[in-house]
Amino acid sequence: MYRIYGNIIEKGVIYTFCPHCGEPLEDKTTKCPYCGKATGQNQIFSSSNNLLALLGFVLSFFVPLGGLICSIMGYRNADDYDGNGKGLAVAGIIISGLSILFTAILLAAYASVMLRMVIK
């Protein structure tokens, strides 16, 4: 049995304990239900974050089609994450859609100018 930063590893199973009061904790608990203090466990990549919505939002600025796809998937999965990321997904959908529309308008204008030059 080894004790590493509030965790006990015994026979390949990790048991988590509060670093302040020593009470056993559920997996990925960030606040001890016994003493009320933060457990110090990292929450950045926990299951409560909708990473598809975040990825879709970021991609919407650089790769609009990829951003649109990821944002739609993130929006559809938002209920699995208690609604977390729904706003980011909506923003990603709007930004990606506007970006794609703006690109289509620019391409149509460019094609129109090029056709006029070829016809003359």
C-alpha positions in Angstrom: 0.0 0.0 0.0 1.4 3.4 -1.1 0.1 6.8 -0.1 0.6 9.5 -2.8 -0.9 13.0 -2.4 -4.1 12.0 -0.7 -4.5 8.8 -2.7 -3.9 5.2 -1.5 -2.9 2.7 -4.2 -3.7 -0.8 -3.1 -3.6 -3.8 -5.4 -3.9 -1.6 -8.5 -7.0 0.3 -7.1 -6.7 4.0 -6.3 -8.6 5.2 -3.2 -8.9 9.0 -2.8 -8.9 10.7 0.5 -9.3 14.4 1.6 -5.9 15.9 2.1 -7.3 18.0 5.1 -9.5 15.6 7.1 -8.6 12.2 5.7 -12.1 11.1 4.9 -12.7 9.0 1.8 -13.9 10.8 -1.3 -15.8 9.9 -4.4 -13.8 10.0 -7.7 -13.2 13.5 -9.1 -14.6 15.3 -6.1 -13.3 18.8 -5.9 -14.8 19.8 -2.5 -14.8 17.5 0.5 -18.3 16.8 1.7 -17.0 16.4 5.3 -14.8 19.4 5.9 -15.9 21.6 3.0 -12.3 22.3 1.8 -11.0 22.0 -1.7 -9.4 18.7 -2.4 -7.0 20.1 -5.0 -8.0 17.6 -7.7 -7.6 19.0 -11.2 -10.9 19.7 -12.9 -9.7 21.0 -16.3 -10.3 17.7 -18.1 -13.0 16.3 -16.0 -16.1 14.7 -17.4 -18.2 17.8 -16.6 -16.5 19.8 -19.5 -17.9 19.6 -23.0 -14.7 19.6 -24.9 -16.4 19.3 -28.3 -18.2 22.6 -27.7 -14.9 24.3 -26.7 -13.1 22.8 -29.7 -15.9 23.9 -32.0 -15.8 27.4 -30.7 -12.0 27.7 -31.2 -12.0 26.1 -34.6 -14.8 28.4 -35.8 -12.2 31.2 -36.1 -9.6 29.2 -38.0 -11.4 26.3 -39.8 -15.1 27.3 -40.0 -16.3 23.9 -41.4 -14.6 22.0 -38.7 -15.8 24.5 -36.1 -19.4 24.1 -37.4 -19.2 20.3 -37.2 -17.7 20.2 -33.7 -20.0 22.9 -32.4 -23.1 21.1 -33.6 -21.8 17.9 -32.0 -21.0 19.8 -28.8 -24.5 21.3 -28.8 -26.1 17.9 -29.2 -24.0 16.5 -26.4 -24.6 19.4 -24.0 -27.4 17.6 -22.2 -24.9 14.8 -21.3 -22.8 17.5 -19.5 -25.7 19.1 -17.6 -25.9 21.9 -20.3 -22.2 22.7 -19.9 -20.8 24.2 -23.1 -24.2 24.9 -24.8 -23.4 28.6 -25.0 -20.0 28.0 -26.5 -21.5 25.6 -29.0 -24.1 28.1 -30.1 -21.4 30.8 -30.4 -19.3 28.4 -32.5 -22.3 27.6 -34.8 -23.0 31.3 -35.3 -19.4 32.3 -35.9 -18.8 29.3 -38.2 -22.0 29.9 -40.2 -21.2 33.6 -40.6 -17.7 32.8 -41.7 -18.8 30.3 -44.2 -21.4 32.7 -45.6 -18.9 35.5 -45.8 -16.5 33.3 -47.7 -19.2 32.2 -50.1 -20.1 35.8 -50.8 -16.4 36.7 -51.4 -16.0 33.7 -53.7 -19.1 34.6 -55.7 -17.9 38.2 -56.0 -14.5 37.1 -57.2 -16.0 34.7 -59.7 -18.2 37.5 -61.1 -15.2 39.8 -61.5 -13.2 37.1 -63.2 -16.0 36.2 -65.6 -16.4 39.9 -66.6 -12.6 40.0 -67.3 -12.7 36.9 -69.4 -15.8 38.0 -71.4 -14.3 41.4 -72.3 
